[in-house]
Amino acid sequence: MGPKYYDLGDMFQEILVPREVEKSIVEHYCEGKDFDKALYYCDMFKPFPDIYWFLWSLIQKTVSTIDFDFYTYGKEKYDNAHNNMKFLTTEYSIKL
């Protein structure tokens, strides 16, 4: 387990729910206290799991004997991380 906001951000990446559902989950999780801060931290952690899995797929593409399309999987994770970083720049005016 990582930091609580990392775990929530990671969960949102895996289940791919609409933004309003993310907000509802975060609001219930933090019981309405520091909602904006909690949502901000969840958003900040979203790209990291996909970056991890992208790098993992590059390694697996080279060393694995499993018949799996690691390239396509990694590309999907890379694109998702990139989209999340673009979201951070527009939603929070963060320069990356």
C-alpha positions in Angstrom: 0.0 0.0 0.0 1.1 3.5 -0.8 -0.1 6.8 0.5 -3.9 6.9 0.7 -4.2 9.4 -2.2 -2.0 7.2 -4.4 -4.2 4.2 -3.8 -7.3 6.2 -4.7 -5.7 7.6 -7.8 -4.5 4.2 -8.8 -8.0 2.8 -8.3 -9.4 5.5 -10.5 -6.9 4.5 -13.2 -7.9 0.9 -13.1 -11.7 1.3 -13.0 -11.9 4.3 -15.3 -15.0 6.0 -13.8 -16.4 9.3 -14.9 -15.0 12.4 -13.1 -18.2 12.9 -11.2 -18.0 9.4 -9.8 -14.4 10.1 -8.7 -15.5 13.3 -6.9 -18.3 11.4 -5.2 -15.9 8.6 -4.0 -13.4 11.2 -2.8 -16.1 13.2 -1.0 -17.3 10.1 0.8 -13.8 9.0 1.6 -12.7 12.3 3.2 -16.2 12.8 4.7 -16.4 16.2 3.2 -13.3 17.5 5.0 -10.6 19.0 2.8 -12.3 17.7 -0.3 -10.4 20.0 -2.7 -7.1 19.0 -1.2 -8.0 15.3 -1.3 -9.1 15.5 -4.9 -5.9 17.4 -5.9 -3.7 14.7 -4.3 -5.6 11.9 -6.0 -5.2 13.7 -9.3 -1.5 14.3 -8.7 -0.9 10.6 -8.1 -2.9 9.3 -11.2 0.0 9.3 -13.7 2.4 7.3 -11.5 0.8 3.8 -11.7 0.6 4.1 -15.5 4.2 5.2 -15.7 5.2 2.2 -13.6 3.3 -0.2 -15.8 4.6 1.4 -18.9 8.2 0.8 -17.7 7.3 -2.7 -16.6 6.0 -3.5 -20.0 9.2 -2.3 -21.7 11.2 -4.7 -19.5 8.7 -7.6 -20.0 8.8 -7.0 -23.8 12.5 -7.8 -23.6 12.8 -10.6 -21.0 9.4 -12.3 -20.9 8.7 -15.6 -22.6 4.9 -15.1 -22.3 3.0 -14.6 -25.6 1.6 -11.2 -24.8 1.5 -7.9 -26.6 3.6 -5.9 -24.1 4.1 -3.1 -26.6 0.4 -2.3 -27.0 -0.2 -2.6 -23.2 2.7 -0.3 -22.5 1.6 2.2 -25.2 -1.9 2.3 -23.6 -0.4 3.0 -20.2 2.0 5.6 -21.6 -0.9 7.4 -23.4 -3.0 7.3 -20.2 -0.2 8.8 -18.1 0.3 11.5 -20.8 -3.4 12.3 -20.8 -3.4 12.6 -17.0 -0.5 14.9 -17.1 -2.2 17.1 -19.7 -5.3 17.1 -17.4 -3.1 18.4 -14.5 -1.8 21.2 -16.6 -5.3 22.4 -17.5 -7.1 21.6 -14.3 -4.5 23.0 -11.9 -2.3 25.1 -14.1 0.7 23.0 -13.4 3.6 23.1 -15.7 5.2 19.7 -16.4 
